[in-house]
């Protein structure tokens, strides 16, 4: 590719580049995007090296040499140089890790991964901390998560990995898999683009303060994974995660659900099953369209076309907006191929929650 045809950003390579360029651009984009977790941004010099690597002009060994020489030769230090150094070198290391695509699921494997990410950045790379820490968090109004004391880190890490290895995921419903964040083939771009949200969601999932009436809140983390795994569209902005959000940011919306319908659904229920459901049931929903869809699917695996035919509907957009998306968002319906929403043989089936509601309705007159 001629120099004047070089793309300005990595997304252009991902969309339009050759296969090798797309793979390299994806890895660089992810590595650089993850720096936002620590509030860091990479230098223009590193960004230029990344583009040249994507183009095939530089190998990763050459990127290593040039980047190290760049920081070694800087006579005068500028403001934020240390932050740029950390972001640049960590991004380079992450890019190399993503290109290899291997992981050792052991305590030593994770420690080694830490060393590989921060090699050349921190002297303590690849070492467990030997001191206790606290960290003021914006989403907690300056409070901190209670971190495990350093003496128990290795024992806790070994225990958690052992528990994970021994746990059986056979027969778990999709919603249960999401809460454990495993069992799916996922991409990294959502982590890169919303890394700051992901970090704060982890904070909220691990913070509890009885005095302030704040309990563990894993829901934000689950919504991140629902976007990642099911293609849902929760608005992943940090202001929704604050322990005391303003009224404007108090309700995190699913952008797939319009706040105010702009048109009347083509299928308006003429009779209601809602009143015959037990409102105290944990499977209860007042959305008549969801109830109808649960009845239609039952124990089957149906395509959108088949569901519309069963319901006698013709407007596909309307069906997805007012029937299918709400059923998925409320956890009653799931995709057969969640990691590939546009799969040519995509089908939809009931979750454990949906099957429970179906069974409950079958017992009613």
C-alpha positions as CSV (number, residue, x, y, z in Angstrom):
1,X,0.0,0.0,0.0
2,X,1.4,3.4,-1.0
3,X,2.2,5.8,1.9
4,X,-0.5,8.2,0.9
5,X,-3.1,5.4,1.3
6,X,-2.2,4.6,4.9
7,X,-5.3,4.7,7.1
8,X,-5.5,7.2,9.9
9,X,-6.9,5.0,12.6
10,X,-6.9,1.2,13.4
11,X,-10.6,0.8,12.8
12,X,-10.1,1.5,9.1
13,X,-7.6,-1.3,8.9
14,X,-10.0,-3.6,10.7
15,X,-12.8,-2.7,8.3
16,X,-10.9,-2.5,5.0
17,X,-7.4,-3.9,5.4
18,X,-6.0,-7.2,4.2
19,X,-6.5,-10.2,6.6
20,X,-3.0,-9.9,8.2
21,X,-3.5,-6.1,8.6
22,X,-6.9,-6.6,10.2
23,X,-5.5,-9.1,12.7
24,X,-2.6,-6.9,13.6
25,X,-4.8,-3.7,13.8
26,X,-7.3,-5.5,16.1
27,X,-4.5,-6.6,18.5
28,X,-3.0,-3.1,18.5
29,X,-6.4,-1.4,19.0
30,X,-7.2,-3.7,21.9
31,X,-3.8,-3.2,23.5
32,X,-3.9,0.6,23.3
33,X,-7.6,0.8,24.3
34,X,-6.9,-1.2,27.5
35,X,-4.6,1.6,28.8
36,X,-7.7,3.6,29.7
37,X,-8.1,1.2,32.7
38,X,-5.3,3.2,34.4
39,X,-6.3,6.5,32.8
40,X,-3.3,6.3,30.3
41,X,-2.9,7.2,26.7
42,X,-0.1,6.1,24.3
43,X,2.3,8.5,22.5
44,X,2.0,9.4,18.9
45,X,5.4,7.8,18.4
46,X,4.0,4.4,19.5
47,X,0.9,4.9,17.4
48,X,3.0,5.5,14.4
49,X,5.1,2.4,15.1
50,X,1.9,0.4,15.4
51,X,0.7,1.6,12.0
52,X,4.0,0.7,10.4
53,X,3.8,-2.7,12.0
54,X,0.3,-3.2,10.6
55,X,1.5,-2.2,7.2
56,X,4.3,-4.8,7.4
57,X,7.0,-2.2,7.3
58,X,8.2,-3.1,10.8
59,X,8.4,-6.5,12.6
60,X,7.6,-6.6,16.3
61,X,11.4,-7.1,17.0
62,X,12.0,-3.8,15.2
63,X,9.2,-2.1,17.1
64,X,10.8,-3.3,20.3
65,X,14.2,-1.9,19.4
66,X,12.8,1.5,18.2
67,X,10.5,2.0,21.2
68,X,13.2,1.2,23.7
69,X,15.7,3.4,21.9
70,X,13.2,6.2,21.8
71,X,12.9,6.4,25.6
72,X,16.5,5.7,26.2
73,X,17.6,8.6,24.0
74,X,15.2,11.3,25.3
75,X,17.6,13.8,26.9
76,X,14.9,16.0,28.4
77,X,11.9,14.5,30.2
78,X,8.6,16.0,29.6
79,X,5.5,16.1,31.7
80,X,3.7,12.7,31.8
81,X,6.7,11.0,30.2
82,X,6.5,8.2,32.7
83,X,2.8,7.6,32.0
84,X,3.5,7.5,28.2
85,X,6.4,5.1,28.8
86,X,4.1,2.8,30.8
87,X,1.3,3.0,28.2
88,X,3.5,2.5,25.2
89,X,5.5,-0.4,26.5
90,X,2.5,-2.2,28.1
91,X,0.6,-1.8,24.8
92,X,3.5,-3.3,22.9
93,X,3.7,-6.2,25.3
94,X,-0.1,-6.8,25.2
95,X,0.0,-6.8,21.4
96,X,2.6,-9.6,21.4
97,X,0.5,-11.6,23.9
98,X,-2.6,-11.3,21.8
99,X,-0.8,-12.4,18.7
100,X,0.3,-15.6,20.4
101,X,-3.2,-16.4,21.8
102,X,-2.1,-18.8,24.6
103,X,-2.8,-18.7,28.3
104,X,-1.7,-21.0,31.2
105,X,-4.7,-21.3,33.5
106,X,-2.6,-21.7,36.7
107,X,-1.4,-19.3,39.4
108,X,2.0,-19.3,37.9
109,X,0.5,-18.7,34.5
110,X,-1.3,-15.5,35.6
111,X,1.8,-14.3,37.4
112,X,3.8,-14.9,34.2
113,X,1.2,-13.0,32.3
114,X,1.6,-10.0,34.6
115,X,5.4,-10.2,34.0
116,X,4.9,-10.3,30.2
117,X,2.5,-7.3,30.2
118,X,4.7,-5.1,32.4
119,X,8.2,-6.2,31.5
120,X,10.3,-3.2,31.0
121,X,7.8,-1.0,32.8
122,X,7.8,-2.0,36.4
123,X,10.6,-3.7,38.5
124,X,7.9,-5.7,40.3
125,X,6.5,-7.2,37.0
126,X,5.6,-10.9,37.6
127,X,5.7,-10.6,41.4
128,X,2.8,-10.8,43.9
129,X,2.6,-7.7,46.0
130,X,4.1,-7.9,49.5
131,X,2.1,-5.0,51.1
132,X,-1.5,-4.1,51.7
133,X,-3.2,-1.6,49.5
134,X,-6.2,0.8,49.3
135,X,-7.3,2.8,46.3
136,X,-9.7,5.8,46.3
137,X,-12.4,5.2,43.7
138,X,-14.4,7.9,42.0
139,X,-17.5,5.7,41.7
140,X,-17.3,5.1,45.5
141,X,-17.0,8.8,46.3
142,X,-13.4,8.3,47.4
143,X,-13.9,5.1,49.3
144,X,-11.9,1.9,48.5
145,X,-12.7,-1.7,47.8
146,X,-11.4,-4.0,50.6
147,X,-8.4,-5.7,48.9
148,X,-7.2,-9.1,50.2
149,X,-4.2,-8.9,52.6
150,X,-1.0,-9.7,50.8
151,X,-0.1,-12.7,52.9
152,X,-3.1,-14.6,51.5
153,X,-2.8,-13.7,47.9
154,X,-1.1,-16.9,46.6
155,X,-3.4,-19.1,48.7
156,X,-6.5,-17.4,47.5
157,X,-5.4,-17.5,43.8
158,X,-4.6,-21.2,44.0
159,X,-8.0,-21.8,45.7
160,X,-10.0,-19.8,43.1
161,X,-8.3,-21.6,40.2
162,X,-8.9,-25.0,41.8
163,X,-12.6,-24.2,42.3
164,X,-12.9,-23.0,38.7
165,X,-11.3,-26.2,37.4
166,X,-13.6,-28.4,39.4
167,X,-16.8,-26.6,38.6
168,X,-19.0,-28.3,36.0
169,X,-20.8,-26.0,33.5
170,X,-22.7,-28.8,31.9
171,X,-26.4,-28.0,31.7
172,X,-26.1,-24.4,32.8
173,X,-28.5,-21.9,31.2
174,X,-27.0,-19.1,29.2
175,X,-27.9,-16.5,31.9
176,X,-26.0,-18.5,34.5
177,X,-23.0,-18.8,32.1
178,X,-23.0,-15.0,31.7
179,X,-22.9,-14.4,35.5
180,X,-19.8,-16.6,35.6
181,X,-18.4,-15.0,32.4
182,X,-17.3,-18.3,30.8
183,X,-18.3,-20.6,28.0
184,X,-18.3,-18.2,25.2
185,X,-15.9,-17.4,22.3
186,X,-15.4,-13.6,22.7
187,X,-13.6,-10.8,21.1
188,X,-11.6,-8.1,22.9
189,X,-12.8,-4.9,21.4
190,X,-15.6,-4.2,24.0
191,X,-12.9,-4.5,26.7
192,X,-10.8,-2.0,24.8
193,X,-13.5,0.5,24.1
194,X,-15.2,0.3,27.5
195,X,-12.2,-0.7,29.7
196,X,-12.9,2.1,32.2
197,X,-16.5,1.0,32.6
198,X,-15.4,-2.6,32.9
199,X,-13.0,-1.7,35.7
200,X,-15.5,0.4,37.6
201,X,-18.1,-2.4,37.2
202,X,-15.6,-4.7,38.9
203,X,-15.3,-2.2,41.7
204,X,-19.1,-2.0,42.2
205,X,-19.4,-5.8,42.1
206,X,-16.9,-6.1,45.0
207,X,-17.9,-3.1,47.2
208,X,-20.2,-3.3,50.1
209,X,-20.9,-0.7,52.9
210,X,-23.6,-1.6,55.4
211,X,-23.4,1.8,57.0
212,X,-24.2,3.6,53.8
213,X,-26.7,0.9,52.7
214,X,-24.7,-0.2,49.7
215,X,-24.6,-3.8,48.7
216,X,-22.5,-5.7,46.1
217,X,-23.8,-4.7,42.7
218,X,-22.8,-7.3,40.0
219,X,-25.6,-6.1,37.7
220,X,-23.3,-3.6,35.9
221,X,-20.7,-6.3,35.2
222,X,-23.5,-8.6,33.9
223,X,-24.8,-5.9,31.6
224,X,-21.3,-5.5,30.2
225,X,-21.2,-9.2,29.4
226,X,-24.7,-9.2,28.0
227,X,-23.5,-6.6,25.5
228,X,-20.4,-8.7,24.8
229,X,-22.1,-12.1,24.6
230,X,-25.6,-11.5,23.5
231,X,-25.3,-8.3,21.4
232,X,-27.5,-6.3,23.8
233,X,-27.0,-2.5,23.9
234,X,-26.7,-1.4,27.5
235,X,-25.4,2.2,27.7
236,X,-21.9,1.6,29.1
237,X,-21.1,4.9,30.6
238,X,-19.4,5.3,34.0
239,X,-21.8,7.8,35.4
240,X,-24.4,5.1,35.9
241,X,-22.0,3.2,38.2
242,X,-21.6,6.0,40.8
243,X,-22.9,5.0,44.2
244,X,-24.9,8.2,44.3
245,X,-25.7,9.2,40.7
246,X,-27.7,12.2,39.7
247,X,-31.3,11.7,38.7
248,X,-30.2,11.9,35.0
249,X,-27.9,8.9,35.5
250,X,-29.8,6.9,38.0
251,X,-31.3,4.4,35.5
252,X,-29.0,2.7,33.0
253,X,-30.8,2.2,29.8
254,X,-30.8,-0.6,27.2
255,X,-30.4,1.4,24.0
256,X,-32.2,-1.4,22.1
257,X,-35.4,-0.5,24.0
258,X,-36.8,2.9,23.0
259,X,-37.7,5.1,26.0
260,X,-40.9,6.2,24.2
261,X,-42.3,4.2,21.3
262,X,-42.3,6.2,18.1
263,X,-44.9,4.0,16.5
264,X,-47.7,1.7,17.6
265,X,-46.9,-2.0,17.6
266,X,-48.5,-3.8,14.6
267,X,-49.8,-6.4,17.0
268,X,-51.7,-5.0,19.9
269,X,-52.9,-7.7,22.3
270,X,-56.6,-8.1,22.3
271,X,-56.7,-10.2,25.4
272,X,-54.5,-10.2,28.5
273,X,-52.7,-13.2,30.1
274,X,-50.9,-10.9,32.6
275,X,-53.7,-10.8,35.1
276,X,-53.7,-14.6,35.3
277,X,-50.1,-14.6,36.3
278,X,-49.0,-14.5,39.9
279,X,-47.5,-11.1,40.4
280,X,-45.4,-12.5,43.3
281,X,-43.7,-15.0,41.0
282,X,-40.0,-14.4,40.3
283,X,-40.9,-15.1,36.7
284,X,-43.6,-12.5,36.5
285,X,-43.6,-9.9,33.7
286,X,-46.3,-7.4,32.8
287,X,-45.2,-7.3,29.2
288,X,-47.9,-9.1,27.2
289,X,-45.7,-9.4,24.1
290,X,-43.1,-11.3,26.1
291,X,-45.8,-13.7,27.5
292,X,-47.1,-14.4,24.0
293,X,-43.6,-15.1,22.7
294,X,-42.8,-17.4,25.6
295,X,-46.0,-19.3,24.7
296,X,-45.0,-19.5,21.0
297,X,-41.4,-20.8,21.6
298,X,-42.1,-23.3,24.3
299,X,-39.5,-26.0,24.1
300,X,-38.7,-25.3,20.4
301,X,-35.8,-23.5,18.7
302,X,-37.3,-21.0,16.3
303,X,-36.1,-18.5,13.7
304,X,-37.4,-14.9,13.6
305,X,-39.4,-15.9,10.5
306,X,-41.0,-18.9,12.3
307,X,-41.9,-16.8,15.4
308,X,-43.5,-14.1,13.3
309,X,-45.5,-16.7,11.4
310,X,-46.8,-18.3,14.6
311,X,-47.8,-14.8,15.9
312,X,-49.3,-13.8,12.6
313,X,-47.0,-10.7,12.2
314,X,-45.5,-9.3,9.1
315,X,-43.4,-6.3,10.2
316,X,-40.0,-7.7,11.1
317,X,-38.6,-4.5,12.6
318,X,-41.6,-4.1,14.8
319,X,-41.4,-7.7,15.9
320,X,-37.8,-7.3,16.9
321,X,-38.3,-4.0,18.6
322,X,-41.5,-4.8,20.6
323,X,-41.4,-8.5,21.1
324,X,-38.0,-10.2,20.7
325,X,-35.6,-7.6,22.1
326,X,-37.6,-7.1,25.3
327,X,-37.8,-10.8,25.8
328,X,-34.1,-11.1,25.5
329,X,-33.4,-8.1,27.7
330,X,-35.6,-9.4,30.5
331,X,-33.9,-12.8,30.3
332,X,-36.7,-15.0,29.0
333,X,-35.3,-15.7,25.5
334,X,-31.7,-16.4,24.3
335,X,-29.8,-16.9,21.1
336,X,-28.7,-20.3,19.9
337,X,-25.5,-18.8,18.7
338,X,-24.9,-15.9,21.1
339,X,-21.4,-15.2,20.0
340,X,-22.6,-14.8,16.4
341,X,-25.8,-12.8,16.4
342,X,-25.9,-12.7,12.6
343,X,-25.4,-16.5,12.2
344,X,-27.3,-17.6,9.0
345,X,-29.0,-20.4,11.0
346,X,-29.7,-18.3,14.1
347,X,-32.5,-19.6,16.3
348,X,-34.1,-18.5,19.5
349,X,-35.1,-20.5,22.5
350,X,-36.2,-20.0,26.1
351,X,-33.8,-19.5,29.0
352,X,-34.3,-21.3,32.3
353,X,-36.3,-18.3,33.4
354,X,-38.4,-18.5,30.2
355,X,-39.0,-22.2,30.5
356,X,-40.1,-21.7,34.1
357,X,-42.6,-19.0,33.1
358,X,-43.8,-21.3,30.3
359,X,-44.3,-24.2,32.7
360,X,-46.1,-21.8,35.2
361,X,-48.5,-20.7,32.4
362,X,-49.2,-24.3,31.4
363,X,-50.7,-25.0,34.8
364,X,-53.2,-22.1,34.5
365,X,-56.7,-22.5,33.0
